[in-house]
Amino acid sequence: MESTYHPQIHQFLELIQQQDNKSLTGKKILDCGAGGKNPPLILFGQKGLESFGIDLSAERLLMAKEAAEKHGVSLNLQEGDMRSLPFEDDYFDFVYEFYSMCHLRKRDTLIAIEEMKRVVKPGGLIFLGFMTADSWPLTGRPNEYNEWIQEENGQPTLHSVFFDEETYEFVEGLKILSGEQERRSLVSEFESMSLQEWMAMHQDDWFYDRDEWEAMYPERLAEANYSHRFFMLEKQI
């Protein structure tokens, strides 16, 4: 039985199937950031694709391996960095990342995209996403490149945030097949939060001072969202 994945992942699979309307067996796909308890790479393996994944975390790769075994899917997983992919040029038919590239600095994001372009075959497909600047609230403190250090799973984590015009600059040289923005509401995370709990989130080194943060409390249900622009792209022949 297939696992349930984000709709954008299913859309990428549909695009792959439209492009290769014959058997997908023998086609190769790479997930840049494949670790975790429910890796989307399983879905592609279930469809017959030869599925490869890299991740910086050995612990998260072990989670992915255990999940794949549970679903009876064989994945080729290894430690690796999307900024320096350990594969030959033009090796894959399809390459993607999902909620991974947003943790790179912007200069490294460009390097990672160039690496994806390098390892995918001419005419091959690339799927990637950018965290957009209308995500709210952006906590922490940004540097001059709009890179924020925010809490994620209790740990300070880098998030690179992009304005729309930036995202299109970063995919120059690739044919854009789609470039959809997705806004995921965070209402459920903040709906029952009291003002006292909201203020307890604040840290002294944040971009917002305490008064500004307090003034944002009434807006939290109308504004809170996690926004990405997802691109499906084709490497030109």
C-alpha positions in Angstrom: 0.0 0.0 0.0 1.4 3.4 -0.9 2.2 6.0 1.8 0.5 9.4 1.6 2.8 12.2 0.6 2.5 15.9 -0.1 0.3 16.8 -3.1 3.3 18.4 -4.9 5.2 15.1 -4.7 2.3 13.3 -6.4 2.2 16.1 -9.0 5.9 15.5 -9.8 5.3 11.8 -10.1 2.4 12.5 -12.5 4.6 14.7 -14.6 7.2 12.0 -14.7 4.6 9.5 -15.8 3.4 11.8 -18.5 6.9 12.3 -19.9 7.7 8.6 -19.7 4.4 7.0 -20.6 6.1 3.6 -20.9 7.5 1.6 -18.0 9.5 3.7 -15.5 11.7 0.6 -14.8 15.4 1.5 -15.2 14.8 5.2 -14.8 16.9 6.8 -12.0 15.7 9.4 -9.5 17.7 11.2 -6.8 16.3 12.7 -3.6 18.6 15.4 -2.2 17.7 15.3 1.5 16.2 11.8 1.6 16.3 11.1 5.4 13.4 10.9 7.7 10.6 8.6 8.9 8.5 8.8 5.7 10.7 9.7 2.7 8.9 10.5 -0.5 11.5 8.4 -2.3 9.5 5.4 -1.2 6.6 6.5 -3.6 9.0 6.6 -6.5 10.5 3.2 -5.7 7.0 1.7 -5.6 6.5 2.9 -9.1 9.5 1.0 -10.4 12.1 3.9 -10.4 15.6 3.1 -9.4 15.7 5.3 -6.4 18.7 7.0 -4.9 18.9 9.4 -1.9 21.5 11.4 0.0 21.3 13.1 3.3 23.9 14.7 5.7 22.4 12.9 8.7 23.3 9.2 9.2 20.5 9.0 11.8 17.8 10.3 9.4 19.1 7.9 6.7 18.6 5.0 9.1 15.0 6.2 9.6 14.5 6.2 5.9 16.0 2.8 5.5 13.7 1.4 8.1 10.6 3.0 6.5 11.6 1.6 3.1 12.0 -1.9 4.5 8.6 -1.6 6.1 7.1 -0.8 2.7 9.1 -3.5 0.9 11.0 -0.9 -1.2 14.7 -1.0 -2.1 16.4 2.4 -1.9 20.0 3.3 -2.6 20.8 5.6 0.4 24.1 7.2 1.3 25.5 10.1 3.3 26.0 13.0 1.0 25.8 16.8 0.5 23.6 18.3 -2.2 26.2 21.0 -2.7 28.7 18.3 -3.9 26.7 15.3 -5.2 28.7 12.1 -5.4 27.5 11.1 -8.9 28.6 11.5 -12.5 27.3 14.1 -14.9 24.0 13.3 -16.6 23.4 10.2 -14.3 19.8 10.7 -13.3 16.6 11.0 -15.2 14.9 12.9 -12.4 16.2 14.9 -9.4 14.3 16.6 -6.5 14.5 18.0 -3.0 11.6 18.7 -0.7 11.7 21.0 2.3 15.5 20.5 2.4 17.1 23.2 0.3 15.4 25.9 2.5 18.0 25.1 5.2 20.9 26.1 3.0 22.4 29.6 2.8 21.5 31.4 -0.4 24.9 31.1 -1.9 24.9 27.4 -1.2 21.4 27.1 -2.6 22.7 28.2 -6.0 25.6 25.7 -5.7 23.1 22.9 -4.9 20.9 23.8 -7.9 23.9 23.7 -10.2 24.8 20.3 -8.8 21.3 19.0 -9.5 21.5 20.4 -13.1 24.9 18.6 -13.5 23.7 15.2 -12.5 20.4 15.2 -14.4 20.3 14.1 -18.0 19.4 16.6 -20.8 15.7 16.6 -21.0 15.5 15.4 -17.4 13.2 16.8 -14.7 14.1 18.7 -11.5 11.7 19.5 -8.7 12.6 22.0 -5.9 11.1 24.6 -3.6 11.9 28.0 -2.0 10.6 29.2 1.3 9.0 32.6 0.4 9.2 35.9 2.2 5.5 36.0 3.0 5.8 33.1 5.5 4.7 34.5 8.8 5.8 34.9 11.5 9.5 34.9 10.6 11.1 34.6 14.0 14.7 35.1 15.0 17.0 37.6 13.3 17.9 37.8 9.6 21.2 38.7 8.1 21.6 40.9 5.0 20.6 38.0 2.7 17.3 37.4 4.5 18.6 34.2 6.0 16.9 33.6 9.4 17.9 31.4 12.3 14.6 30.0 13.6 13.6 27.3 16.1 12.7 24.0 14.5 12.1 20.9 16.6 13.7 22.7 19.5 16.9 23.5 17.6 18.1 26.8 16.0 17.9 26.1 12.3 18.8 28.2 9.3 15.9 29.1 6.9 16.7 31.0 3.7 13.7 33.2 2.7 13.2 34.3 -0.9 11.2 37.0 -2.6 9.5 35.9 -5.8 11.9 37.6 -8.2 14.8 35.8 -6.4 13.3 32.4 -7.0 13.1 32.9 -10.7 16.7 34.2 -10.8 17.8 31.0 -9.1 16.2 28.7 -11.8 17.5 30.6 -14.8 18.8 28.3 -17.5 16.1 25.7 -16.8 12.7 25.4 -18.6 10.0 26.2 -16.1 7.1 23.7 -16.4 5.3 25.0 -13.3 6.0 27.5 -10.5 3.2 27.2 -8.0 3.1 28.9 -4.6 1.7 27.0 -1.6 0.6 28.6 1.6 0.1 26.2 4.5 -1.9 27.7 7.3 -0.4 27.5 10.8 -3.6 28.4 12.6 -3.7 25.1 14.4 -0.4 25.9 16.0 -1.4 29.3 17.3 -5.2 29.1 17.8 -5.3 28.2 21.4 -2.1 30.1 22.4 -2.6 32.7 25.1 -0.9 36.1 24.9 1.3 34.9 27.8 2.4 31.8 25.8 2.9 34.0 22.7 5.2 36.3 24.7 7.1 33.3 26.2 8.2 32.4 22.6 10.1 35.7 22.2 13.8 35.9 22.6 15.9 39.0 23.2 18.0 38.7 20.1 15.0 38.5 17.7 14.4 40.9 14.8 11.2 42.0 16.6 11.5 43.6 20.0 9.0 42.6 22.7 6.5 45.4 22.0 6.4 44.6 18.3 6.0 40.9 19.0 3.1 41.6 21.4 1.4 43.8 18.8 1.5 40.9 16.3 -0.5 38.6 18.6 -4.0 39.6 17.3 -2.8 39.0 13.7 -1.6 35.4 14.3 -4.7 33.6 13.1 -5.2 35.7 9.9 -1.5 35.8 8.9 0.2 32.7 10.2 1.4 30.5 7.2 4.4 28.6 5.9 4.8 29.5 2.3 6.9 27.9 -0.5 7.2 28.3 -4.2 7.6 24.9 -5.9 9.1 24.6 -9.3 9.0 21.7 -11.8 11.8 22.2 -14.3 13.4 20.6 -17.3 17.1 20.6 -18.2 17.4 21.8 -21.7 18.8 19.5 -24.3 
